[in-house]
Amino acid sequence: MKQKSSSRKVNEAARTKIASILLSEISDPRLNLITVTGVECSFDRSLCAVFISADKDRYEEVAQGLESAKGRIRYLLGKDLDWRVTPEIRFVIDVSADHAERITEALKNVPETMSIPKDEDGSPIV
């Protein structure tokens, strides 16, 4: 979906506030070493999807910590933002870093036939 300048500003404001809240206001040890990778707010700002990145072996633990702190995070977000409505927060674990790591590992194991020099048509150069 194409974003307008105003929706980008809204998403960035929410991302900044939520990251700040997680860093300074929430003391749950399950939420250490997590990153807010992005936020997508609905057009009417009633729903906010927050994308979180963490170590892949901690996904369940982080999800439980976020679920238990969701009410407090929403309350603090409502205090910090001057929006008419405090959005309902939905946390989503962002696995894009895991996909990128898997692709990097696959590229390290390129078969020998792929390393043969080829011309612009894809034919081997002899």
Rosetta constraint file for C-alpha pairs under 8 A:
AtomPair CA 3 CA 7 HARMONIC 6.06 0.50
AtomPair CA 3 CA 8 HARMONIC 6.35 0.50
AtomPair CA 4 CA 8 HARMONIC 6.28 0.50
AtomPair CA 5 CA 9 HARMONIC 6.31 0.50
AtomPair CA 6 CA 10 HARMONIC 6.28 0.50
AtomPair CA 7 CA 11 HARMONIC 6.06 0.50
AtomPair CA 7 CA 41 HARMONIC 7.72 0.50
AtomPair CA 7 CA 43 HARMONIC 7.62 0.50
AtomPair CA 8 CA 12 HARMONIC 6.04 0.50
AtomPair CA 9 CA 13 HARMONIC 6.02 0.50
AtomPair CA 10 CA 14 HARMONIC 6.23 0.50
AtomPair CA 10 CA 41 HARMONIC 7.30 0.50
AtomPair CA 11 CA 15 HARMONIC 6.07 0.50
AtomPair CA 11 CA 38 HARMONIC 7.80 0.50
AtomPair CA 11 CA 39 HARMONIC 5.42 0.50
AtomPair CA 11 CA 40 HARMONIC 5.60 0.50
AtomPair CA 11 CA 41 HARMONIC 5.94 0.50
AtomPair CA 12 CA 16 HARMONIC 6.06 0.50
AtomPair CA 12 CA 38 HARMONIC 7.93 0.50
AtomPair CA 12 CA 39 HARMONIC 7.11 0.50
AtomPair CA 13 CA 17 HARMONIC 6.24 0.50
AtomPair CA 14 CA 18 HARMONIC 6.02 0.50
AtomPair CA 14 CA 39 HARMONIC 6.82 0.50
AtomPair CA 14 CA 77 HARMONIC 7.87 0.50
AtomPair CA 14 CA 81 HARMONIC 7.93 0.50
AtomPair CA 15 CA 19 HARMONIC 6.02 0.50
AtomPair CA 15 CA 36 HARMONIC 6.88 0.50
AtomPair CA 15 CA 38 HARMONIC 6.30 0.50
AtomPair CA 15 CA 39 HARMONIC 5.49 0.50
AtomPair CA 15 CA 50 HARMONIC 7.60 0.50
AtomPair CA 16 CA 20 HARMONIC 6.14 0.50
AtomPair CA 17 CA 21 HARMONIC 6.11 0.50
AtomPair CA 17 CA 77 HARMONIC 6.66 0.50
AtomPair CA 17 CA 80 HARMONIC 7.29 0.50
AtomPair CA 18 CA 22 HARMONIC 6.14 0.50
AtomPair CA 18 CA 36 HARMONIC 7.80 0.50
AtomPair CA 18 CA 73 HARMONIC 7.24 0.50
AtomPair CA 18 CA 77 HARMONIC 6.74 0.50
AtomPair CA 19 CA 23 HARMONIC 6.10 0.50
AtomPair CA 19 CA 35 HARMONIC 7.55 0.50
AtomPair CA 19 CA 36 HARMONIC 6.00 0.50
AtomPair CA 20 CA 24 HARMONIC 6.03 0.50
AtomPair CA 20 CA 25 HARMONIC 7.69 0.50
AtomPair CA 21 CA 25 HARMONIC 4.99 0.50
AtomPair CA 21 CA 26 HARMONIC 6.53 0.50
AtomPair CA 21 CA 73 HARMONIC 6.77 0.50
AtomPair CA 21 CA 76 HARMONIC 7.25 0.50
AtomPair CA 21 CA 77 HARMONIC 7.71 0.50
AtomPair CA 22 CA 26 HARMONIC 5.24 0.50
AtomPair CA 22 CA 27 HARMONIC 7.99 0.50
AtomPair CA 22 CA 31 HARMONIC 7.69 0.50
AtomPair CA 22 CA 73 HARMONIC 7.67 0.50
AtomPair CA 26 CA 69 HARMONIC 7.50 0.50
AtomPair CA 26 CA 73 HARMONIC 7.93 0.50
AtomPair CA 27 CA 31 HARMONIC 7.71 0.50
AtomPair CA 28 CA 32 HARMONIC 7.44 0.50
AtomPair CA 28 CA 65 HARMONIC 6.83 0.50
AtomPair CA 30 CA 61 HARMONIC 6.13 0.50
AtomPair CA 30 CA 62 HARMONIC 5.61 0.50
AtomPair CA 30 CA 65 HARMONIC 5.57 0.50
AtomPair CA 31 CA 62 HARMONIC 5.81 0.50
AtomPair CA 31 CA 65 HARMONIC 6.17 0.50
AtomPair CA 31 CA 66 HARMONIC 7.23 0.50
AtomPair CA 33 CA 54 HARMONIC 6.80 0.50
AtomPair CA 34 CA 52 HARMONIC 6.69 0.50
AtomPair CA 34 CA 53 HARMONIC 5.72 0.50
AtomPair CA 34 CA 54 HARMONIC 4.91 0.50
AtomPair CA 34 CA 55 HARMONIC 8.00 0.50
AtomPair CA 35 CA 52 HARMONIC 5.58 0.50
AtomPair CA 35 CA 53 HARMONIC 5.07 0.50
AtomPair CA 35 CA 54 HARMONIC 6.62 0.50
AtomPair CA 36 CA 50 HARMONIC 7.07 0.50
AtomPair CA 36 CA 51 HARMONIC 5.87 0.50
AtomPair CA 36 CA 52 HARMONIC 4.69 0.50
AtomPair CA 36 CA 53 HARMONIC 6.40 0.50
AtomPair CA 37 CA 50 HARMONIC 7.91 0.50
AtomPair CA 37 CA 51 HARMONIC 5.51 0.50
AtomPair CA 37 CA 52 HARMONIC 5.69 0.50
AtomPair CA 37 CA 53 HARMONIC 6.39 0.50
AtomPair CA 37 CA 94 HARMONIC 7.44 0.50
AtomPair CA 38 CA 50 HARMONIC 6.12 0.50
AtomPair CA 38 CA 51 HARMONIC 5.11 0.50
AtomPair CA 38 CA 52 HARMONIC 7.39 0.50
AtomPair CA 39 CA 48 HARMONIC 6.77 0.50
AtomPair CA 39 CA 49 HARMONIC 5.61 0.50
AtomPair CA 39 CA 50 HARMONIC 4.58 0.50
AtomPair CA 39 CA 51 HARMONIC 6.02 0.50
AtomPair CA 40 CA 48 HARMONIC 5.74 0.50
AtomPair CA 40 CA 49 HARMONIC 5.16 0.50
AtomPair CA 40 CA 50 HARMONIC 6.66 0.50
AtomPair CA 41 CA 45 HARMONIC 5.54 0.50
AtomPair CA 41 CA 46 HARMONIC 7.49 0.50
AtomPair CA 41 CA 47 HARMONIC 5.79 0.50
AtomPair CA 41 CA 48 HARMONIC 4.31 0.50
AtomPair CA 41 CA 49 HARMONIC 6.29 0.50
AtomPair CA 42 CA 46 HARMONIC 6.28 0.50
AtomPair CA 42 CA 47 HARMONIC 5.42 0.50
AtomPair CA 42 CA 48 HARMONIC 6.37 0.50
AtomPair CA 45 CA 83 HARMONIC 8.00 0.50
AtomPair CA 45 CA 85 HARMONIC 6.79 0.50
AtomPair CA 45 CA 86 HARMONIC 7.55 0.50
AtomPair CA 45 CA 87 HARMONIC 5.80 0.50
AtomPair CA 46 CA 85 HARMONIC 6.27 0.50
AtomPair CA 46 CA 86 HARMONIC 6.62 0.50
AtomPair CA 46 CA 87 HARMONIC 4.24 0.50
AtomPair CA 46 CA 88 HARMONIC 5.99 0.50
AtomPair CA 47 CA 87 HARMONIC 4.77 0.50
AtomPair CA 47 CA 88 HARMONIC 4.74 0.50
AtomPair CA 47 CA 89 HARMONIC 6.10 0.50
AtomPair CA 47 CA 90 HARMONIC 7.53 0.50
AtomPair CA 48 CA 87 HARMONIC 5.77 0.50
AtomPair CA 48 CA 88 HARMONIC 5.99 0.50
AtomPair CA 48 CA 89 HARMONIC 4.94 0.50
AtomPair CA 48 CA 90 HARMONIC 6.17 0.50
AtomPair CA 49 CA 89 HARMONIC 6.07 0.50
AtomPair CA 49 CA 90 HARMONIC 4.86 0.50
AtomPair CA 49 CA 91 HARMONIC 5.89 0.50
AtomPair CA 49 CA 92 HARMONIC 6.84 0.50
AtomPair CA 50 CA 89 HARMONIC 7.03 0.50
AtomPair CA 50 CA 90 HARMONIC 6.12 0.50
AtomPair CA 50 CA 91 HARMONIC 4.86 0.50
AtomPair CA 50 CA 92 HARMONIC 5.97 0.50
AtomPair CA 51 CA 91 HARMONIC 6.08 0.50
AtomPair CA 51 CA 92 HARMONIC 4.83 0.50
AtomPair CA 51 CA 93 HARMONIC 5.74 0.50
AtomPair CA 51 CA 94 HARMONIC 5.47 0.50
AtomPair CA 52 CA 91 HARMONIC 7.03 0.50
AtomPair CA 52 CA 92 HARMONIC 6.12 0.50
AtomPair CA 52 CA 93 HARMONIC 4.95 0.50
AtomPair CA 52 CA 94 HARMONIC 5.35 0.50
AtomPair CA 53 CA 93 HARMONIC 6.00 0.50
AtomPair CA 53 CA 94 HARMONIC 5.11 0.50
AtomPair CA 53 CA 95 HARMONIC 6.88 0.50
AtomPair CA 53 CA 97 HARMONIC 7.83 0.50
AtomPair CA 54 CA 58 HARMONIC 6.73 0.50
AtomPair CA 54 CA 59 HARMONIC 6.69 0.50
AtomPair CA 54 CA 62 HARMONIC 7.59 0.50
AtomPair CA 54 CA 93 HARMONIC 7.79 0.50
AtomPair CA 54 CA 94 HARMONIC 7.98 0.50
AtomPair CA 55 CA 59 HARMONIC 6.84 0.50
AtomPair CA 56 CA 95 HARMONIC 7.98 0.50
AtomPair CA 56 CA 98 HARMONIC 7.45 0.50
AtomPair CA 58 CA 62 HARMONIC 6.02 0.50
AtomPair CA 59 CA 63 HARMONIC 6.06 0.50
AtomPair CA 59 CA 93 HARMONIC 7.17 0.50
AtomPair CA 60 CA 64 HARMONIC 6.25 0.50
AtomPair CA 61 CA 65 HARMONIC 6.28 0.50
AtomPair CA 62 CA 66 HARMONIC 6.10 0.50
AtomPair CA 63 CA 67 HARMONIC 6.09 0.50
AtomPair CA 63 CA 91 HARMONIC 7.73 0.50
AtomPair CA 63 CA 93 HARMONIC 7.61 0.50
AtomPair CA 64 CA 68 HARMONIC 6.23 0.50
AtomPair CA 65 CA 69 HARMONIC 6.24 0.50
AtomPair CA 66 CA 70 HARMONIC 5.76 0.50
AtomPair CA 66 CA 91 HARMONIC 7.24 0.50
AtomPair CA 67 CA 91 HARMONIC 7.92 0.50
AtomPair CA 69 CA 73 HARMONIC 6.13 0.50
AtomPair CA 70 CA 74 HARMONIC 6.09 0.50
AtomPair CA 70 CA 89 HARMONIC 7.06 0.50
AtomPair CA 71 CA 75 HARMONIC 6.16 0.50
AtomPair CA 72 CA 76 HARMONIC 6.20 0.50
AtomPair CA 73 CA 77 HARMONIC 5.98 0.50
AtomPair CA 74 CA 78 HARMONIC 6.10 0.50
AtomPair CA 74 CA 86 HARMONIC 7.11 0.50
AtomPair CA 74 CA 87 HARMONIC 7.33 0.50
AtomPair CA 74 CA 88 HARMONIC 7.18 0.50
AtomPair CA 74 CA 89 HARMONIC 6.77 0.50
AtomPair CA 75 CA 79 HARMONIC 6.44 0.50
AtomPair CA 75 CA 86 HARMONIC 7.96 0.50
AtomPair CA 76 CA 80 HARMONIC 6.26 0.50
AtomPair CA 77 CA 81 HARMONIC 6.08 0.50
AtomPair CA 77 CA 86 HARMONIC 7.28 0.50
AtomPair CA 78 CA 82 HARMONIC 7.41 0.50
AtomPair CA 78 CA 83 HARMONIC 7.46 0.50
AtomPair CA 78 CA 85 HARMONIC 7.77 0.50
AtomPair CA 78 CA 86 HARMONIC 5.00 0.50
AtomPair CA 78 CA 87 HARMONIC 7.81 0.50
AtomPair CA 95 CA 99 HARMONIC 6.56 0.50
AtomPair CA 96 CA 100 HARMONIC 6.21 0.50
AtomPair CA 97 CA 101 HARMONIC 6.15 0.50
AtomPair CA 98 CA 102 HARMONIC 6.22 0.50
AtomPair CA 99 CA 103 HARMONIC 6.25 0.50
AtomPair CA 100 CA 104 HARMONIC 6.17 0.50
AtomPair CA 101 CA 105 HARMONIC 6.24 0.50
AtomPair CA 102 CA 106 HARMONIC 6.20 0.50
AtomPair CA 103 CA 107 HARMONIC 6.18 0.50
AtomPair CA 104 CA 108 HARMONIC 6.44 0.50
AtomPair CA 105 CA 109 HARMONIC 6.81 0.50
AtomPair CA 106 CA 110 HARMONIC 6.91 0.50
AtomPair CA 110 CA 114 HARMONIC 6.48 0.50
AtomPair CA 110 CA 115 HARMONIC 7.60 0.50
AtomPair CA 111 CA 115 HARMONIC 7.22 0.50
AtomPair CA 112 CA 116 HARMONIC 7.20 0.50
AtomPair CA 116 CA 124 HARMONIC 6.59 0.50
AtomPair CA 116 CA 125 HARMONIC 7.83 0.50
AtomPair CA 117 CA 124 HARMONIC 5.93 0.50
AtomPair CA 117 CA 125 HARMONIC 5.82 0.50
AtomPair CA 118 CA 122 HARMONIC 5.22 0.50
AtomPair CA 118 CA 123 HARMONIC 5.23 0.50
AtomPair CA 118 CA 124 HARMONIC 4.33 0.50
AtomPair CA 118 CA 125 HARMONIC 5.20 0.50
AtomPair CA 119 CA 123 HARMONIC 5.60 0.50
AtomPair CA 119 CA 124 HARMONIC 6.46 0.50
AtomPair CA 119 CA 125 HARMONIC 6.21 0.50
